Each structure stands twice: as C-alpha cells, then as structure tokens.
Amino acid sequence: MVEYVFFYPLKHRFFLPMSRFLMSVLGKYLPVILLYLFSSASHATPSITQLAHSPMWLKLGHYHPSMFTDSGYTSYVDDTAFFISSDGDNNPETELKATIALLAQTLQVSDKQPCRFQARYLWLTEQGYQFPPLSCPEYDDWRKQLESDSLTLVFPAAHMNGPSSMFGHTLLRFDPPNVAKDSLWLSWAVTFGAITTEEDESSIFYAWKGLAGGFPGKFVMMPYYRKLQEYNRLENRDIWEYRLNLSPEQTAFISSHIWELQDIRFDYYFFDENCSFRLLELLELVDLDLNLTKRFPIVAIPIDTVRAILDAGLVESVYYRPSNQTTLQHFLAPLNETEQALVYDMAQDPSLMQSDAMSRLSEQRQAKIIQSSYKYLRYKVNSAQRSPETAKSSLALLEGINKLPPLMTSSPLEPIKPEYGHNSSMMALGGGHQKSLGNYVELQGRITYHDLLDNNDGFSNDAEIIMGDVRVRGYEDNYWQLEQLKIVGIRSQYPQDRFFKPWSWQIQTGLERQPGADDKQHLAAHVNGGAGCSLSLSNQLKWFGLATLRMEHNSGFGQNLQLAPGINSGINSRNALGNWRLEWQLDQFLNGQLRSISTLRQQWEVDRNNGIRLDARYESQDHFNNYEMSLSWRRYF
C-alpha cells in the first residue's frame, strides 16, 4: 500500500508527461519514419531468385515456360555463345549468377567478354548492383554508327508472282534524330531471317526444313537503303512504315540487346519462330508488362504482329512507300490504249518522241507519255543488268522531258492499309445437299491465310495462299466423314499486259473426296500444279488458263497412284455482294478415266471478318456424276 502510494504520484509526474511527449513526436514524425522504412525496403536489391524470375530477365534470356526442365524454363536461343553458365539455356538463375560474377570482375580472366552483355549490364545496374565501369570501344563505335533515337517497324507487302510474299515480312529501322523520309540512307535496318544457301533453296526439302526448324536464324543489320532496293525496287513490293512512339532511352536499350544477339543462332521456323516473332521479342523490352508474343502460340503471321503493336498502342504514325511497279501503274492509268502503246514503243525507240502521233498531242500529254516511258524503262532496269543501250535511251527520254513544260504529277493513292484486312484464321459453319449422299452439315476450319473469294481489302486481288484447311461433313443418318484436308494451296493469277508479263501458276496438296474407277468416292491424296497466264477482260473481269498435272493416290483406281495432265480455266470477277469465281478443271488420267469438275462460287462480304459463301459444284467421271450446293457462314479471327 505504501509502495503503491509512492509510485502513483511518480507515475503521473514522470511517465504520463513522457508518454505524451513520445506520442507527440511519433504523431509528428511517424509518416516520415514509415516512408523512410518503405523507401529503404523498396530500394533494396532483390534476391537472386526474385531477379532470375522477373519478367525483364526472362525477356533478356528469351526464356519461355517449359515442362521438360527442372527450372520450368528454357530459352529460344540455340547458341551456347549467348550463355555464360553451362546450363544457362535452361536455368535463368544460374545464368544470372554467372552474369553478375562476370560483370563484377575487375580484371578480365574469362573468355566471355563483359562488353558483350550491354543490356544485362544496364538492367542489373538499375536493380542496384554496382559493377566496375565497362570500357568497350568496339561497342561505343557501333552505337555511334547506329546513332538512333527512334524505331520504325517496316512491313513489305506482297509482290507480283510471289504468293508466298503474301505473308509479308517485318524488320526494324533505327532512325537518327530528325531524319527526313527522303534521307533514309542514314538509317539502319535489323532483320531476322533463315540463313540459307543456293543449294538449300533448290532442294526439294527446302519447304520442309523451313517448317521443321532445319535452318539457323540470325539477326542481321544493314543500311536501310539496301532493303529498299531489295523490296521496293527489285521485288516491287509496296512498303508500310510504322513509326513507334518509343523514347530514345527505350530505343537505346533495344539496340544494346541487339548487340548481345550479334551472330547468335536461333532455330528458324516459318510459321511461328520467324522474323516477326523475334522482332516482337525485342519490342517487349520496352515494358515489363508488355507480352506481345503471347498472342502467337502456334502461328505468327507478319501482318498479325503489325496488328499486335497497333493494339498495344506503340504506333505513332504510318507512312506508305509505293514500289516502282505501283508508281508506273499510277502513271499509266490515265492513258488510253493508243497512248500506252506509244509509251511501250518509245522505251525501245526514243526517236518516236518526234513522231506524227506525238506531235498531234498537247505538250502536257506528250510530257505524260515520255515520263511514263522513262518510268517503264527504269522499271525494266531494276530487274536486269543495265546496258549501254538502256543508258542511252534513258538519257534521250530525260532530254525530251526537259524540253517540255514541267509536268504536274501526283503520287499513287494510298491503298487500304494491310492491317485493315480480314483476320488470318477462319472457321465456317454451313449446310448443303449432295446428289449421292443427301443433305449434310459442314464444319470448316483454316489455320491461315486468304483465298481469292475472301474480302480482298488489304490483300492482293490476284493471289491466294491457304494452309491447314479442313472440312468435315455430317449427313442425315449421323454419318460423319473427313471431306477435305488442304495442307497447302497457292495460286498466282496476276494478269498480263504489254508492260507486265507474269506467269500464272498454282500448286496444291492434301486429301479430298474423289471418285475412283468403281464409281464410288474415296479419300484421295493428291499433289497438283499448273502454269499458264491470266488476262484482264475488263476492269473487274479476269480470265485465267493453265496447263496442269495431277498426281493422285486413290484406292478406287486399279493402280493406286495415277498421273493426269489437264486444263484449269475460268474467270474471277466482283459484283455488289463481293467476289465470285467460275472455274472448270479437266483431268485426263493415264488409266483412261476423264474427270470434269465445274464450280461456281460467290462470297457475300457482310463485314471485314464475316462472310456468307455459296458453292455450286458439278463433277463427272465416266459413269459417275454428282452435284452439290452449299451455303456457309464464315468467321475470320
């Protein structure tokens, strides 16, 4: 009791004032103290394990999830020179430890050069690591030569007589500060592609190796004007340039990683791990949360990757660069038949500038014809070695142009942007009636890409490429069967005229229902191709005719494998609904069977990614004849 009385006033006199003082101090300074503690914790260097599984480190190592490694990751890179650790291709953590150890060296004692890993060095220093400064004269010279502060994604479109180019291509262009569109010889381009030889390209296994990853792929850097010469002039491909809204710092970081990838080998796959997929990996470096490649687990089509960067908001502006062929067609379009004949003849004989036919025309019309003739001559020179005669004719035409008043010219109109075309894959649901088996429903799926009846906005009007097209039918008695599997189908039907003379050709392979000698239908494997020409009958109507050769494995024939020379002909056109096609195929098999197939097909373009298609088909082969009609809804995705 005495003790309590003694301490009670002491508690009030000392502890209560002290507690009030401490509470006032804490109330005043607690937010500052907490902020300091939080800031210190946030700036602490993360653990090795945390860093090894961070999005940026995984991107720098090109790691992706894998069920077949202990770490759960493996790298797309197929070159030991890219990794410091012996198991770095399958273990992000050991590779990170080896990188930190290498960059921390004060003396160079390893054959792995720290200067090689510029992007890793930059990123790790941002995470709080302190390394000795890197002295890298070779890298500094390379960066000085590159001298870029912005990036442009370049998409060369399809070109005449090259349906495989319908997939397009993508590359990155590094631009110096304030570069003008007509000063691009100062810019550098980086592209990823398969490393092949002439022997590879002539091999029958070329396509298979491209599909199966049989070629090495590498990043290559070169002056952009060389790519312009290749695509815009030699191959006559229109070019679309998508300027990206990246900062100079983001551009520099991407270039530092490209330095790390010099001469580093990846396996190249035509469908997925291709030029576009690799460039998307580079662009993912600008943001931890950016995952552009996730959209392409199976197929990475260049135009779809263009759509990916547009959807991600990375594009600042778009610029269209027409090819020499497009520019020539623009000059020829307003000229009538007689004037176009003069253009063609004058390119061979410039003395026709003084002909009576020219003298009867106005000076503006004369200038237009001479200018067009000069453009045509330059177009021919792009695809052939320049001769003294060609140089002399070019000079004469230029002198003729200079004698006339200046000609007011315009640039070709910008076509529909390729990203506005329909999506690359397709599914269809339809139904129809077949004479021999009755009514049916049909399911169809296509991996990629475009046929001549699809909405051609953003696509070539005269070429198609189809891969992985499957049709399955179910008949009224609940009987289902595979109707068709088109592994690949390519057509090129660019019309010829006096200026352009491309061959038309086609090749197809897969499985389809066809009659045998027993007058029954069988699932037959086939390969067929053909070559010929196409002509424009009017502005919308085009005719084509090809000589064909078909090889078919059909269990309904006495000998399962049969050859059939034949003819393929028809017309393509366009009406208010969309595209339509009338086609006739005649095959004379060497076993005596004569097969004739006539088809009429019409597409109704509902919108960009929806269509309705009507198909009518009649087939006859000796005693067998069959007809069918179907209607299907097609959805592109």
Secondary structure, DSSP 8 states (H G I E B T S, - for coil): -HHHHHHHHHIIIIIHHHHHHHHHHHHHHHHHHHHHHHHHHHHS---HHHHHTSHHHHHHTTEEE-SSSTTSEEESB--GGG-SSTTTTT-HHHHHHHHHHHHT-SS--SSS-GGG-HHHHHHHHHTT--------HHHHHHHHHH--SEEEEEEE--BTTBGGGGG---EEEEE-TT--TT-GGG-EEEEEEE---HHHHTSTTHHHHHHHT-EEEEEEEEEHHHHHIIIIIIS---EEEEEE---HHHHHHHHHHHHHTTT--EEE-SSSSSHHHHHHHHHGGG-TT--GGGG-SS---HHHHHHHHHHTT-EEEEEEE--HHHHHHHHHTTS-HHHHHHHHHHHH-GGGGGSHHHHTS-HHHHHHHHHHHHHHHHHHHHTS---HHHHHHHHHHHHHHHTS-------------GGGS--S-EEEEEEEEETTTEEEEEEEEEEEEE-TTS--TTS-SSEEEEEEEEEEEEETTS-EEEEEEEEEEEEE---B-SS----EEEEEEEEEEEE-TTSSEEEEEEEEEEEEEEEESSSS-EEEEEEEEEEEE-TTSSSSEEEEEEEEEEEEEE-SS-EEEEEEEEEE-TTS-EEEEEEEEEEEEEETTEEEEEEEEEEEETTEEEEEEEEEEEEE-
